[in-house]
Amino acid sequence: MLKGKTVLLGITGGIAAYKAAYLTSALVKLHASVEVVMTRNATEFIAPLTFEQLTGNKVMVDTFDRNFVHQVEHIALADRTDLVMIAPATANVCAKLAHGLADDMLTTTVLACTCPKLIAPAMNTHMYENPVTQDNLDMLRRYGWEVIAPASGRLACGAVGAGKLPEPQDLLQYILREIAFPHDLKGKRVLVTAGPTQESLDPVRYLTNHSTGKMGYAIARRAMERGADVTLISGPTQLERVPFVKMVDVVSAQDMFEAVSARAEESDLIFKAAAVADYTPCDYSGDKIKKKEGDLSIPLKRTVDILSWLGEHRRPGQVICGFSMETRDMVANSQAKLEKKKVDMICANNLKVSGAGFGVDTNILTVITRQGAEELPLMGKEDAAGQVIDRAVALLGEG
């Protein structure tokens, strides 16, 4: 995902420096080239050798180190860097960077970088909340830095409050959002629905389906990583929330309809990947329905057809993509759905095909438009999401 990208990871003298090793390992696993620059104080908390073993690159600490090829090393590194992240960043380094001071290898190199720059301050709560620290962070923002808010909790010094370095996986998300993919969707508003709905019978029971939400969440994540302003409307799932997107939690089909209809007009691309119930009980019992002899019939009524509503109320230039889960006549049924619902694209899969369907991490999609049907190979849902977005963007360009 990060092959061909160079990340400069700056590490300063805080107890949270150990977390940088986990972040470095995660970046290397994604095939990034990681260059680590440490302050001298940082080497008191974690050895440079740790990062050299993880990255295969020499860790830079000393501006005047002679063990380099003949070039101005901090300038050469700045020129080949795609992104800078300083994590953890002490109050001292935040202050120096805010005022353009460059008295060590890290600050000298970073001052020469013109790529995106992220900084994750980590320090005692009172130091973080001190007005001078806050002023320095505001100054960094004005100079184009993205300041990652610290987490709250018990700090190494014993204080409780803001100042913890976020977990490595959280820091990684900031890097992926910035450089994993070209931002070809910047300025576009994307609406995604995902997961099942639950239609209550009584306070205990409800009707639902086997959807896990994985496909919709993958689309939301990939659209976000490509620069879009994403809203994800999700039924109940067990999935981790997608970072940097607006999450709207719903339960029933009616909840889903209300959330979608309120946001559809402002959206450029709509991916309706949720498995919304077609039917809901006619009556809701306020008390648990007791067991009784004989058959128990449950009268049902149709829910609002959200995809049809979107097709009927679309605005010019909008691209709408629906999803279809079939067990037979997949292409024919999905082509009929495309026309009936008045949408631009249907992504169909067959529940009976190995590698597709609910609850798995792969998918085999057939993308159906008015130009025909295109079967995609078996791939992970993240990659499938990228393929779906590519085709929707192409249709957006034709509008």
KETIPA-871646 format. One line per 2 residues: for each residue x, y, z of C-alpha. Coordinates in steps of 0.1 Angstrom, whole numbers. Layout:
<pts>
X/Y/Z; ...
</pts>
This chain:
<pts>
0/0/0; 29/23/7
54/9/-17; 76/36/-32
67/60/-4; 93/74/21
82/83/56; 105/103/78
97/94/114; 110/118/140
114/106/175; 120/129/205
128/123/242; 96/110/258
87/78/275; 62/71/246
92/67/222; 88/29/225
55/32/206; 74/45/176
89/10/171; 55/-5/166
46/22/142; 78/17/123
72/-21/120; 36/-14/107
50/10/80; 76/-15/69
50/-42/66; 31/-19/42
63/-16/22; 71/20/31
107/31/32; 111/45/67
139/69/77; 142/75/114
157/107/128; 161/108/166
170/136/190; 198/127/215
173/126/243; 152/101/224
182/77/224; 180/76/262
146/60/260; 151/36/230
182/25/212; 187/36/175
197/-1/168; 160/-10/173
149/11/144; 179/2/122
169/-35/126; 133/-27/117
140/-4/87; 173/-16/73
184/21/73; 209/40/94
192/61/121; 203/97/120
210/115/153; 241/136/147
241/165/122; 278/161/118
280/124/114; 308/116/89
295/81/80; 275/92/50
281/94/13; 293/128/1
261/149/2; 243/173/25
224/145/42; 196/164/59
188/181/26; 190/149/6
166/132/31; 142/161/30
140/160/-8; 131/123/-10
106/123/19; 69/120/11
56/126/46; 70/136/80
56/124/113; 71/133/146
58/109/173; 63/115/202
69/152/200; 80/169/232
70/204/243; 106/215/236
106/202/200; 71/217/193
84/250/205; 116/248/183
97/238/152; 71/265/157
98/292/157; 120/278/130
149/268/153; 171/241/137
199/231/161; 199/193/157
195/167/129; 157/164/134
148/201/134; 173/208/106
159/181/83; 123/189/90
128/226/83; 139/216/48
109/194/41; 81/206/18
60/175/21; 30/170/44
40/171/81; 22/155/111
31/160/147; 19/141/177
26/160/210; 30/138/240
38/152/275; 26/159/310
-10/172/310; 0/206/326
27/210/300; 3/202/272
-24/226/285; 1/254/292
-9/284/271; 26/287/256
25/251/244; -10/257/229
2/288/212; 31/269/197
8/242/184; -15/268/169
15/283/152; 25/249/138
-11/246/124; -7/280/107
25/269/91; 7/238/76
14/211/102; -14/187/112
-14/184/149; -26/151/162
-45/155/194; -31/134/223
-51/107/240; -63/110/276
-56/87/305; -30/79/331
4/92/321; 38/78/330
43/106/354; 12/96/373
-10/125/362; -44/118/346
-55/138/316; -45/147/280
-10/140/269; -7/104/260
7/95/226; -21/78/205
-16/41/198; 6/32/168
-24/19/148; -41/52/152
-10/71/141; -8/48/111
-42/58/99; -31/95/97
-3/84/74; -24/62/52
-50/90/48; -23/113/37
-2/93/12; -16/58/6
-35/69/-25; -37/99/-48
-64/123/-36; -85/121/-68
-117/125/-47; -107/156/-29
-137/180/-29; -162/152/-35
-189/142/-10; -194/104/-7
-223/88/11; -220/51/20
-245/27/37; -234/-5/53
-244/-34/75; -278/-49/83
-309/-34/98; -329/-48/128
-367/-48/127; -380/-53/162
-408/-77/171; -408/-70/208
-382/-58/234; -363/-91/230
-365/-102/193; -359/-87/159
-356/-97/123; -323/-92/106
-298/-107/81; -263/-120/79
-246/-88/67; -214/-78/85
-210/-44/69; -174/-52/57
-180/-42/21; -196/-8/29
-169/-1/55; -142/-9/30
-157/16/5; -159/43/31
-123/38/41; -110/37/6
-130/68/-4; -116/86/26
-81/76/18; -86/90/-17
-95/124/-2; -133/124/-2
-155/139/25; -173/106/35
-204/100/55; -210/63/65
-245/54/76; -242/20/94
-266/-5/108; -255/-25/139
-221/-42/132; -191/-55/152
-166/-36/130; -141/-10/141
-153/25/132; -137/40/101
-114/69/110; -119/104/95
-154/98/83; -187/110/96
-204/80/112; -242/79/115
-255/49/135; -290/35/127
-310/4/136; -341/0/115
-348/3/78; -369/34/86
-339/49/105; -317/41/75
-341/58/51; -344/90/72
-306/92/75; -300/87/38
-328/110/25; -315/138/48
-280/136/32; -286/124/-4
-289/158/-20; -255/170/-9
-237/138/-21; -218/134/-53
-214/96/-51; -237/73/-32
-228/36/-25; -258/18/-10
-240/-13/3; -263/-19/33
-285/-50/35; -317/-32/44
-347/-53/54; -374/-55/27
-401/-62/54; -408/-51/89
-434/-64/114; -468/-47/111
-471/-45/149; -446/-41/177
-453/-57/210; -443/-36/240
-440/-68/260; -421/-100/252
-443/-123/230; -449/-154/250
-446/-189/236; -479/-205/227
-492/-237/210; -495/-239/173
-480/-218/145; -470/-182/152
-475/-161/122; -459/-126/120
-477/-102/97; -451/-81/78
-453/-49/57; -429/-35/31
-402/-10/42; -393/20/21
-372/11/-10; -343/34/-3
-325/27/-36; -357/34/-56
-362/66/-36; -326/77/-44
-332/70/-81; -364/90/-82
-350/120/-63; -315/121/-77
-300/155/-86; -282/161/-119
-245/149/-119; -250/125/-91
-238/89/-94; -257/62/-75
-244/26/-70; -265/-2/-55
-255/-37/-44; -273/-69/-52
-269/-102/-34; -283/-131/-55
-285/-169/-54; -295/-174/-91
-298/-154/-123; -275/-128/-108
-268/-108/-139; -303/-108/-153
-318/-99/-119; -292/-71/-113
-297/-56/-148; -334/-55/-141
-327/-38/-108; -305/-12/-125
-333/-1/-148; -361/-4/-122
-343/16/-96; -330/42/-121
-294/41/-108; -261/41/-125
-244/9/-113; -252/-23/-95
-224/-44/-79; -237/-80/-78
-224/-111/-61; -237/-146/-58
-241/-159/-22; -234/-194/-34
-200/-186/-49; -170/-194/-27
-152/-162/-16; -182/-140/-20
-212/-132/2; -216/-123/39
-190/-124/66; -159/-131/44
-129/-108/37; -130/-113/0
-155/-107/-28; -162/-116/-64
-182/-87/-78; -199/-82/-112
-202/-45/-120; -233/-38/-140
-239/-5/-158; -258/4/-189
-227/-4/-209; -228/-40/-198
-216/-64/-171; -179/-67/-160
-169/-96/-138; -141/-87/-114
-118/-115/-101; -116/-127/-65
-100/-100/-43; -100/-86/-8
-128/-63/0; -105/-33/3
-92/-39/-32; -128/-46/-44
-138/-13/-29; -111/5/-49
-124/-11/-81; -160/-1/-74
-150/35/-67; -129/36/-99
-159/27/-120; -182/51/-102
-157/79/-107; -155/71/-144
-193/75/-145; -191/107/-126
-168/120/-152; -193/112/-180
-221/130/-162
</pts>
